[in-house]
Amino acid sequence: MGSFRRTRGKAKEEGWRARSAFKLLQIDEEFDIFQGVKRVVDLCAAPGSWSQVLSRKLYVPAKLNPKSRDGDLPLIVAIDLQPMAPIDGVIQVQGDITNARTAEVVIKHFDGCKADLVVCDGAPDVTGLHDMDEFVQSQLILAALTIVTHVLRVGGKFIAKIFRGKDTSLLYCQLKLFFPRVTFAKPKSSRNSSIEAFAVCEDYSPPEGFNPKDLYHLLEKVGSPSGTGNLDCSSAWLEGPNKVYIPFLACGDLSGYDSDRSYPLPKQANGSYRSLDPVQPPIAPPYKTALEMKKASTGLPLDQ
Ligand SMILES: C[S@@+](CC[C@H](N)C(=O)[O-])C[C@H]1O[C@@H](n2cnc3c(N)ncnc32)[C@H](O)[C@@H]1O
């Protein structure tokens, strides 16, 4: 036991609930996504490390500024299927982002105003079947895009986790309908071995006369995921002479820690290593029932 995953330990040292925080911070280093942002939606936010980043970068500095009035404070709305422990300045909504009712609740919080930024780190329970995982992930992104078309201001930004696969070009073309600049970014803190990347979509510009009710109709014109009928995205204008080339960028300090490698543990003066507790244990983990059943059958405390 001479080493550990550096990014996880570092996340705990810095008080982040999950090491995902570094991914958003590294995307910001490259794309300056928080510039001028006052209103944000954090989709699929639990356990909350991205919301913590939003709170620390936007809410806390405004709160500490003696010139800020309550009405000037940034608005951060976070949504997840799971409940989250509170975070300073973050309004939480528990719900499913694929459900229209959840989108309505989010829109209500903006009270007619628009968001400057929508972020989505949503991930379904991964099956390991890449095509299936990529498909379910793309459905989550489309649900996020639906919310974007209702709440994002023209010129705003949208950051979404994607799984790279055979329909990546299709997703890129669909996002390009709404954003003139779309880059797929791989932060250094995202493992090389994972198919995860992030779509960084800038300068929201929906097509002229666009009605959010027509979103799916419009997206279908671009194509459908491979094998589900209509236009196969491997044909037509996504291939051949018109093939699109997706801007793909590695971001974050490339000389920094690599989340795929292990590093020696930092030792204390007595030569030992003090392991850190989780910053915020999940408040309603999906495995809670299993733990309770184990406790009932063995009489052991939940953490043994
Ligand atoms: C990788 S975690 C997000 C981590 C978070 N960004 C952070 O930094 O702490 C993915 C989250 O997506 C949520 N999720 C998956 N499908 C969802 C859905 N349909 N609606 C809302 N949340 C969903 C899960 O509950 C999970 O908390």
The ligand as a Gaussian input file, in Angstrom:
#p B3LYP/6-31G(d) Opt

LIG

0 1
 C      -21.005000      11.495000     -12.382000
 S      -22.361000      11.896000     -11.358000
 C      -22.312000      13.645000     -11.320000
 C      -21.181000      14.151000     -10.477000
 C      -21.323000      15.624000     -10.158000
 N      -21.132000      16.470000     -11.325000
 C      -20.303000      16.037000      -9.131000
 O      -19.363000      16.735000      -9.498000
 O      -20.457000      15.688000      -7.960000
 C      -23.724000      11.570000     -12.394000
 C      -25.061000      11.916000     -11.783000
 O      -26.042000      11.839000     -12.817000
 C      -27.272000      11.631000     -12.155000
 N      -28.293000      11.266000     -13.130000
 C      -28.271000      10.219000     -14.013000
 N      -29.411000      10.217000     -14.734000
 C      -30.166000      11.283000     -14.314000
 C      -31.426000      11.802000     -14.671000
 N      -32.151000      11.223000     -15.629000
 N      -31.889000      12.903000     -14.038000
 C      -31.144000      13.488000     -13.056000
 N      -29.935000      13.042000     -12.662000
 C      -29.458000      11.952000     -13.285000
 C      -26.931000      10.527000     -11.154000
 O      -27.876000      10.458000     -10.112000
 C      -25.535000      10.973000     -10.685000
 O      -25.621000      11.670000      -9.466000

